[in-house]
Amino acid sequence: MRCTLLLMATLFLSGIHATYGQMDTTRGNYAFNLAECIQYGITHHHDVVNANLDTIFSQEQVKEATAKLFPHGNITGNFTDNLKLPTSLIPDIANGNYNKKIPVQFGTRLSSSITGELDQVLFRSDYFIGLKASRVYRGLSVKTYVRTEIDTRVAITKAYYAVLTNQENIRLSRANLEQLRKTFSDTKARYDAGVAERVDVDRIAVSYNNSVTQIENQIRLLVYSIQLLKFQMGMPQESGLELRETVQDLNVESFSSDTLNYKVEDRIEYGIQTTQIALDELNLKSKKLAYLPQLNFYVNYGFNYFSTYLPDLYKRNFGASALGINLTWPIFTGTERLHQIKELGITLQKSRNDLDFLSQQIKLEVQNANTAYENNKATFVTQKTNMALTQGIYDRIVLKFEQGVATSLDVISAESELTQARTDYINAMLNTLISKTDLDKAMGRIK
């Protein structure tokens, strides 16, 4: 009965492996390497798409600021029904009595007008400053898009590495499971021949069952890591994704840090902060230039209509036209503007202080990321060596067990040590890959 269960478990794992290893590409599924996963994510990820829309939005804002400098035209019309005409007192000129005032009503009951006017700004300081600020803001939105793209690249890379290490973990576990299955089969045959004890069969069976369950758990974790990768890429969960690389293709041991040739200016956050300083400088300049006068030119033309009766209102019109120049000069507005200038000056000073702080923060991040990477890489090299040594110990214990000079407890102990060594190796590999990605990001090398 126990042998039947073990055989079913083996067939079950083989079926899972076949399903995973032969993905159906007839439904439009994808087979990507890391670069292709990143490219897909840049095109489809929610945050990147929205950041790109923000850059397009900023372009429209530049056009909007430019359009304010163009002439503006409008047409106005009105209709008035003077239900009771206003009365004025004038001297009685007709009778020669200038000291006597008589009431007189002027105008008509009904009046209407339509006027077209064209305005053109000749000079207004905040228009030109605003146009320049809108272009700087567009540069800020572009830098923000780049930062979003970098964050997406990092997230995809880390998720990609998690899938590869999970696949490697399953591969190593299956190799050991096959060896354990052979040991169990040989022990069972020796028990049937009467040269092995039942306790040896049961002990190895327990170890084998635990290994089967462990691989099943690893497969479920692999499925989730692929789902996470698709999420970071902006790929629908219903789509299929197969990776065309393995951890062997990465050559983890050849990675280098090279923290001597980086500049804080390479970080996109540094560029964003310098752009913010430029915006603050423009805001301060705009507020200072608000003391300058504003000069506008206008020209209009229209028609006026008057009548006592509505049917006759639009039978006759009287043209009217004017052109002129308006000058507005805010000589004194209290001390409000003076305080606003001081406030903007303080904001500019804070932005410059933030840039200095950011430079120090970037340097510290690089040192921290480099320390983590070097530690993880050293651990990875050690764990890789330890796993090879543990594998050799396990193989020799199994051989001695088959020769009858080692016990089943020795096999179980060696198998447990090999499992732990494999886990440490996989964790060290993943930590090395992730810390290398963090280091590249800290040095501004992920573009």
C-alpha positions as MATLAB code, in Angstrom:
seq = 'MRCTLLLMATLFLSGIHATYGQMDTTRGNYAFNLAECIQYGITHHHDVVNANLDTIFSQEQVKEATAKLFPHGNITGNFTDNLKLPTSLIPDIANGNYNKKIPVQFGTRLSSSITGELDQVLFRSDYFIGLKASRVYRGLSVKTYVRTEIDTRVAITKAYYAVLTNQENIRLSRANLEQLRKTFSDTKARYDAGVAERVDVDRIAVSYNNSVTQIENQIRLLVYSIQLLKFQMGMPQESGLELRETVQDLNVESFSSDTLNYKVEDRIEYGIQTTQIALDELNLKSKKLAYLPQLNFYVNYGFNYFSTYLPDLYKRNFGASALGINLTWPIFTGTERLHQIKELGITLQKSRNDLDFLSQQIKLEVQNANTAYENNKATFVTQKTNMALTQGIYDRIVLKFEQGVATSLDVISAESELTQARTDYINAMLNTLISKTDLDKAMGRIK';
ca = [
       0.000    0.000    0.000;
       2.787    2.404    0.924;
       4.578    1.655   -2.335;
       1.379    2.397   -4.276;
       1.045    5.805   -2.581;
       4.643    6.658   -3.334;
       4.250    5.652   -6.968;
       1.118    7.818   -7.306;
       2.943   10.758   -5.784;
       5.805   10.334   -8.233;
       3.435   10.193  -11.190;
       1.615   13.272   -9.866;
       4.846   15.269   -9.715;
       5.828   14.103  -13.168;
       2.483   15.302  -14.492;
       2.958   18.728  -12.892;
       6.404   18.988  -14.378;
       5.123   18.096  -17.835;
       2.298   20.622  -17.586;
       4.654   23.358  -16.486;
       7.426   22.519  -18.931;
       5.203   22.376  -22.040;
       3.211   25.591  -21.994;
       0.560   26.005  -24.676;
       1.593   28.755  -27.070;
      -1.401   28.346  -29.368;
      -3.440   30.679  -27.132;
      -1.044   33.612  -27.561;
       1.049   32.847  -24.492;
       4.446   34.467  -24.066;
       8.013   33.170  -23.802;
      10.216   36.028  -22.554;
      13.674   36.696  -21.216;
      14.331   39.462  -18.694;
      14.752   42.235  -21.263;
      11.498   41.268  -22.975;
       9.627   41.148  -19.660;
      10.854   44.655  -18.886;
       9.902   45.938  -22.323;
       6.434   44.461  -21.984;
       6.046   46.052  -18.553;
       7.107   49.491  -19.785;
       4.388   49.300  -22.407;
       1.579   47.828  -20.312;
       2.116   48.511  -16.603;
      -0.559   50.707  -15.038;
       1.831   53.180  -13.390;
       3.973   53.622  -16.505;
       0.932   54.141  -18.720;
      -0.416   56.803  -16.348;
       2.991   58.482  -16.090;
       3.126   58.639  -19.879;
      -0.334   60.220  -19.904;
       0.978   62.791  -17.414;
       3.742   63.756  -19.849;
       1.158   64.199  -22.615;
      -0.922   66.256  -20.179;
       2.085   68.488  -19.478;
       2.559   69.025  -23.231;
      -0.994   70.303  -23.436;
      -0.280   72.626  -20.511;
       2.666   74.123  -22.421;
       0.381   74.697  -25.409;
      -2.221   76.200  -23.086;
       0.340   78.646  -21.660;
       1.431   79.584  -25.189;
      -2.170   80.140  -26.267;
      -2.587   82.830  -23.602;
      -0.265   85.043  -25.665;
      -2.531   84.843  -28.725;
      -5.289   87.418  -29.381;
      -8.582   86.743  -27.630;
     -11.869   87.635  -29.280;
     -15.391   87.633  -27.943;
     -18.858   88.716  -28.956;
     -21.350   90.176  -26.486;
     -24.993   91.017  -26.950;
     -27.753   92.402  -24.758;
     -31.408   93.348  -24.797;
     -32.988   95.852  -22.389;
     -36.625   96.669  -21.769;
     -36.815   99.934  -19.818;
     -40.167   99.356  -18.191;
     -40.023  102.924  -16.901;
     -37.594  105.402  -18.404;
     -35.412  107.281  -15.934;
     -36.325  110.970  -15.370;
     -33.869  113.869  -15.215;
     -34.373  117.533  -14.235;
     -33.148  120.155  -16.733;
     -33.610  123.975  -16.984;
     -36.766  125.211  -18.773;
     -34.869  126.458  -21.800;
     -37.906  126.503  -24.087;
     -39.658  129.148  -21.946;
     -36.462  131.002  -21.072;
     -36.824  130.263  -17.387;
     -33.397  128.867  -16.553;
     -34.014  128.813  -12.844;
     -36.938  126.463  -13.209;
     -36.262  122.722  -13.458;
     -38.589  120.529  -15.474;
     -38.686  116.687  -15.549;
     -37.612  115.084  -18.829;
     -37.278  111.394  -19.813;
     -34.463  110.411  -22.174;
     -34.004  107.261  -24.238;
     -36.357  104.641  -25.603;
     -38.135  101.828  -23.912;
     -36.375   99.066  -25.891;
     -32.667   98.867  -26.640;
     -30.272   96.182  -27.850;
     -26.633   95.892  -28.892;
     -24.129   93.433  -30.281;
     -20.385   94.011  -30.067;
     -17.295   92.083  -31.160;
     -14.001   92.796  -29.398;
     -10.430   91.650  -29.928;
      -7.907   91.838  -27.052;
      -4.167   91.385  -27.293;
      -1.742   91.342  -24.386;
       1.229   93.553  -25.238;
       3.087   93.037  -21.979;
       2.363   90.983  -18.896;
       5.297   89.607  -16.937;
       3.595   86.521  -15.504;
       2.571   85.339  -19.000;
       6.154   84.867  -20.126;
       7.293   83.481  -16.792;
       4.312   81.115  -16.800;
       5.226   79.905  -20.285;
       8.759   79.106  -19.172;
       7.463   77.469  -15.980;
       5.113   75.256  -17.974;
       8.054   74.018  -20.044;
      10.041   73.316  -16.892;
       7.023   71.502  -15.475;
       6.910   69.380  -18.613;
      10.540   68.449  -17.947;
       9.524   67.496  -14.419;
       6.748   65.241  -15.705;
       9.198   63.555  -18.075;
      11.602   62.906  -15.192;
       8.727   61.573  -13.110;
       7.882   59.212  -15.969;
      11.510   58.017  -16.038;
      11.410   57.392  -12.273;
       8.206   55.379  -12.662;
       9.807   53.400  -15.474;
      12.880   52.691  -13.327;
      10.710   51.529  -10.415;
       8.842   49.237  -12.803;
      12.099   47.829  -14.179;
      13.312   47.099  -10.645;
      10.042   45.448   -9.609;
       9.979   43.275  -12.747;
      13.631   42.306  -12.334;
      13.164   41.220   -8.726;
      10.006   39.251   -9.569;
      11.826   37.660  -12.519;
      14.701   36.551  -10.297;
      12.229   35.086   -7.796;
      10.757   32.898  -10.556;
      14.186   31.711  -11.703;
      15.343   30.810   -8.194;
      12.081   28.975   -7.518;
      12.564   27.010  -10.727;
      16.145   26.175   -9.706;
      14.955   25.082   -6.270;
      12.444   22.712   -7.850;
      15.059   21.348  -10.229;
      17.484   20.555   -7.412;
      14.728   19.114   -5.238;
      13.581   16.810   -8.015;
      17.136   15.584   -8.555;
      17.425   14.682   -4.885;
      13.935   13.182   -4.904;
      14.951   10.863   -7.716;
      17.957    9.700   -5.694;
      15.757    9.205   -2.641;
      13.218    7.271   -4.709;
      15.975    4.949   -5.921;
      17.192    4.469   -2.330;
      13.656    3.658   -1.218;
      13.161    1.200   -4.092;
      16.457   -0.570   -3.326;
      15.706   -0.706    0.392;
      12.243   -2.122   -0.297;
      13.781   -4.790   -2.530;
      16.326   -5.693    0.150;
      13.530   -5.873    2.724;
      11.563   -8.203    0.487;
      14.718  -10.316    0.159;
      15.043  -10.390    3.947;
      18.336   -8.475    4.177;
      16.895   -5.145    5.419;
      14.638   -4.194    8.281;
      11.150   -2.783    8.060;
      12.182    0.278   10.072;
      14.675    1.242    7.351;
      11.924    1.117    4.708;
       9.563    3.223    6.815;
      12.171    5.845    7.656;
      13.120    6.385    4.034;
       9.438    6.368    3.061;
       8.770    9.184    5.553;
      11.650   11.190    4.136;
      10.429   10.549    0.593;
       6.868   11.630    1.406;
       8.165   14.836    3.004;
      10.235   15.564   -0.089;
       7.191   15.029   -2.328;
       5.138   17.462   -0.238;
       7.991   19.963   -0.217;
       8.177   19.960   -4.018;
       4.412   20.375   -4.268;
       4.706   23.436   -2.022;
       7.556   24.760   -4.150;
       5.458   24.362   -7.287;
       2.613   26.336   -5.721;
       5.110   29.024   -4.732;
       6.426   29.036   -8.295;
       2.914   29.535   -9.670;
       2.429   32.500   -7.348;
       5.813   34.008   -8.257;
       4.855   33.831  -11.949;
       1.550   35.528  -11.137;
       3.434   38.238   -9.268;
       5.774   38.707  -12.221;
       2.820   39.091  -14.595;
       1.281   41.627  -12.218;
       4.500   43.674  -12.172;
       4.542   43.517  -15.974;
       0.922   44.600  -16.324;
       0.127   41.292  -18.007;
      -3.335   39.743  -17.515;
      -3.275   36.785  -15.145;
      -5.101   34.724  -17.773;
      -2.109   34.975  -20.138;
       0.573   32.322  -20.109;
       4.184   33.251  -19.407;
       7.278   31.072  -19.784;
      10.803   32.280  -19.077;
      13.521   31.516  -21.615;
      16.370   31.834  -19.113;
      17.618   29.933  -16.082;
      19.854   30.987  -13.196;
      22.782   29.415  -15.035;
      22.367   32.046  -17.763;
      22.786   34.842  -15.195;
      26.289   33.807  -14.067;
      25.743   35.312  -10.626;
      29.357   34.909   -9.519;
      30.599   37.210  -12.290;
      28.597   40.213  -11.048;
      30.669   43.177   -9.858;
      29.740   46.267   -7.849;
      32.163   49.005   -9.077;
      30.948   51.733   -6.723;
      33.866   54.038   -7.583;
      32.516   55.314  -10.908;
      29.070   56.557  -10.037;
      27.749   60.116   -9.653;
      24.826   61.287   -7.561;
      23.676   63.238  -10.624;
      22.953   59.889  -12.328;
      20.004   59.317  -10.002;
      16.705   60.454  -11.478;
      15.671   61.768   -8.057;
      18.545   64.255   -8.264;
      17.271   65.516  -11.610;
      13.740   65.805  -10.252;
      14.951   67.898   -7.326;
      16.988   70.234   -9.550;
      13.892   70.734  -11.704;
      11.886   71.522   -8.581;
      14.465   74.171   -7.687;
      14.073   75.682  -11.173;
      10.296   75.850  -10.667;
      10.725   77.521   -7.283;
      13.092   80.076   -8.842;
      10.537   80.865  -11.544;
       7.755   81.250   -8.971;
       9.890   83.707   -7.021;
      10.810   85.635  -10.164;
       7.177   85.773  -11.258;
       6.092   87.223   -7.938;
       8.834   89.875   -8.085;
       7.929   90.874  -11.653;
       4.292   91.312  -10.609;
       5.264   94.897   -9.693;
       5.613   95.680  -13.414;
       2.653   97.181  -15.319;
       0.363   95.248  -17.641;
      -0.310   96.603  -21.120;
      -3.256   95.454  -23.288;
      -4.489   96.515  -26.719;
      -8.138   96.233  -27.765;
     -10.373   97.007  -30.719;
     -14.148   96.531  -30.957;
     -17.024   97.115  -33.332;
     -20.740   96.762  -32.769;
     -24.303   97.875  -33.454;
     -26.900   99.525  -31.221;
     -30.653   99.271  -31.697;
     -33.402  101.461  -30.204;
     -37.189  101.399  -30.511;
     -40.369  101.980  -28.614;
     -41.982   98.841  -30.009;
     -40.447   95.379  -30.232;
     -41.301   94.674  -33.953;
     -39.411   97.826  -34.962;
     -36.339   97.254  -32.741;
     -34.000   95.710  -35.322;
     -35.128   97.741  -38.340;
     -32.421  100.321  -37.839;
     -28.970  100.171  -36.287;
     -26.273  102.590  -35.232;
     -22.664  101.483  -35.563;
     -20.058  101.982  -32.839;
     -16.347  101.191  -32.785;
     -13.315  101.880  -30.613;
      -9.698  100.945  -30.184;
      -7.385  101.667  -27.345;
      -4.647  100.627  -24.981;
      -5.079   99.759  -21.305;
      -2.286  100.200  -18.814;
      -2.614   98.652  -15.373;
       0.101   99.292  -12.828;
      -0.321   97.918   -9.295;
       1.602  100.619   -7.478;
       0.770   99.535   -3.952;
      -1.026   96.427   -2.704;
      -0.163   96.678    0.945;
       2.637   94.447    2.212;
       0.983   91.205    1.099;
       3.161   90.755   -1.978;
       6.323   91.503   -0.014;
       5.555   88.672    2.406;
       4.689   86.349   -0.487;
       8.107   87.020   -2.019;
       9.786   86.186    1.284;
       7.726   82.978    1.573;
       8.742   81.869   -1.931;
      12.360   82.669   -1.085;
      12.141   80.387    1.937;
      10.597   77.645   -0.226;
      13.488   77.985   -2.691;
      16.023   77.740    0.127;
      14.335   74.592    1.446;
      14.476   73.014   -2.024;
      18.196   73.716   -2.237;
      18.694   72.232    1.228;
      16.722   69.178    0.091;
      19.099   68.763   -2.852;
      22.129   68.760   -0.528;
      20.403   66.279    1.767;
      19.471   64.091   -1.208;
      23.115   63.967   -2.307;
      24.177   62.680    1.096;
      21.254   60.261    1.174;
      22.188   58.811   -2.223;
      25.791   58.279   -1.115;
      24.603   56.484    2.013;
      22.173   54.341   -0.011;
      24.995   53.289   -2.320;
      27.194   52.301    0.619;
      24.352   50.381    2.261;
      23.378   48.632   -0.982;
      27.006   47.771   -1.724;
      27.504   46.334    1.762;
      24.381   44.209    1.431;
      25.435   43.026   -2.026;
      28.974   42.097   -1.014;
      27.704   40.228    2.047;
      25.062   38.360    0.073;
      27.496   37.484   -2.694;
      30.028   36.140   -0.194;
      27.263   34.111    1.444;
      26.158   32.824   -1.968;
      29.675   31.609   -2.848;
      29.950   29.881    0.524;
      26.515   28.276    0.294;
      27.205   27.057   -3.227;
      30.353   25.342   -1.972;
      28.527   23.974    1.067;
      25.759   22.549   -1.079;
      28.294   20.753   -3.276;
      30.024   19.351   -0.180;
      26.701   18.301    1.376;
      25.682   16.630   -1.874;
      28.914   14.651   -1.836;
      28.346   13.629    1.790;
      24.807   12.527    0.972;
      25.935   10.466   -2.032;
      28.618    8.697    0.056;
      26.181    7.981    2.916;
      23.687    6.505    0.460;
      26.443    4.344   -1.048;
      27.500    3.132    2.393;
      23.865    2.440    3.247;
      23.498    0.320    0.131;
      26.677   -1.535    1.135;
      25.288   -2.104    4.607;
      27.893   -0.036    6.505;
      25.528    2.926    7.255;
      22.089    3.080    8.821;
      18.859    4.562    7.545;
      19.227    7.258   10.220;
      22.467    8.298    8.564;
      20.643    8.600    5.223;
      17.797   10.640    6.736;
      20.260   12.926    8.525;
      22.299   13.472    5.356;
      19.153   14.115    3.333;
      17.954   16.693    5.896;
      21.326   18.455    5.797;
      21.227   18.481    1.992;
      17.739   19.992    2.028;
      18.886   22.738    4.383;
      21.991   23.387    2.301;
      19.873   23.646   -0.838;
      17.495   26.084    0.874;
      20.400   28.229    2.074;
      21.892   28.196   -1.418;
      18.659   29.287   -3.102;
      18.025   32.038   -0.531;
      21.595   33.304   -0.882;
      21.248   33.350   -4.670;
      17.981   35.307   -4.558;
      19.367   37.753   -1.988;
      22.432   38.325   -4.171;
      20.350   39.015   -7.274;
      17.997   41.358   -5.435;
      20.788   43.252   -3.661;
      22.616   43.658   -6.988;
      19.467   45.192   -8.447;
      19.166   47.523   -5.448;
      22.802   48.534   -5.862;
      22.365   49.320   -9.564;
      19.309   51.408   -8.731;
      21.126   53.250   -5.934;
      23.968   54.145   -8.316;
      21.550   55.301  -11.001;
      22.552   52.615  -13.483;
      19.027   51.428  -14.185;
      17.783   53.724  -16.921;
];
